[in-house]
């Protein structure tokens, strides 16, 4: 049939001109995805090796291959879950490696405990403890939902690692999974934030109680088919599972600073430490720039109220506000809150030079934050509290200077190019979290309200609304996931906090024309006594006495 196929000379010429590389277009390959797949493959291989460690080499096909298939399918489910709910982990390879290492280490500890103490009735208690530890660490590093879901996935791995133990009274298979799930759910739901040193101990105690009740119940269920089972041993096994769950809370509490450093996070307890006024950086800010320090305290108060109004981390907002302007310490006199009525040095500078000085406080703040080793969650407020907003006063001054009639006249300096908005904007980046977006609004609102001659709740609400809409229309919230509903609630919380701060007071009465009004009572009595003595002496001398003073 090819002999009778019609051909076109033009088509043949086009085919000859097309190169082989153009005929097969290359598909773009994402390096982050390739790296994540490699990490996943290494993780799967190590999981199979740990779970099948005690398998007999002569029966590798019957023992290892089915296990490898189940592990592979389970790992695919884990990867799909992370892809949908923790997408940033695909690009953040350090976190992916830490998460995989956490699972592998805990799985190896569980396997070692089961093999080493296989003749003990509490051998599988290690499994419950490691499952609770995985849930606690992930709840601290990520969020509750991710911690609970990944804890359940880890429990499935553990069930494969433990296998079937012939020792009586052991919790295995579905009963062990139920016990681990009970501990994971309890610790995950209760460990929302660590704001006190007793939090982890309280959560571990409650987790131990729930694990004990679950292990006791499933122990008696498993003993129904085994006549002559001793109740005391069932309770002892349940106590071992609960004891490991409690000890894990103590262990996590001891290694909490290491967990924060590995995952590059800051718990609420760490944030409370950084909010202490005796912190070196805050103390330096209060001494060298008292105006900026006062401004930061107020920003922290109203930001916290706005964040809590939409369910965000109010403590993080407040602590971030304390440090957001630390870069002003390098040139405090160039910022109006630190000038104390003195003449502004910007009057002697060009708008461009003033703009460079003002923008520089963001870079200076980042450098100081790195020097004092502030956590990354606090540094983000320094970087993003201005975003890419326009420095309007100096931009308008530059426009006014350009449009001045003296600019470009004969004998004067040649007319300059018109100023561009991009030259008078901050370098960014824009806010990437809801807390950072709230701080940006609060920073602009506080200055606008402070400059008002008369502060009323209605005027404060208008200022807050206008500032939020201005930042929204300027595209400052394009990189964070704050919604319009949340923005409206944050505005209401911010306006309420500002109105409470600038509350009205009863006017003090003005002093009358009589100068005696301001004199203390004792001085008035002494003067009356002196006048009485003068009047008595005048009467004795026969002189007339003024009736108005006697």
Helices and strands as residue ranges (DSSP letters): G 2-4, H 9-17, H 20-23, H 31-51, G 57-59, H 60-85, H 88-91, H 93-116, H 125-141, H 144-162, H 173-190, H 199-222, G 223-225, H 231-254, H 256-263, H 268-274, H 280-288, H 290-309, H 314-323, G 326-329, G 332-334, G 336-338, G 345-348, H 351-371, H 376-384, H 392-403, G 421-424, H 434-450, H 457-473, H 484-501, G 515-518, H 521-540
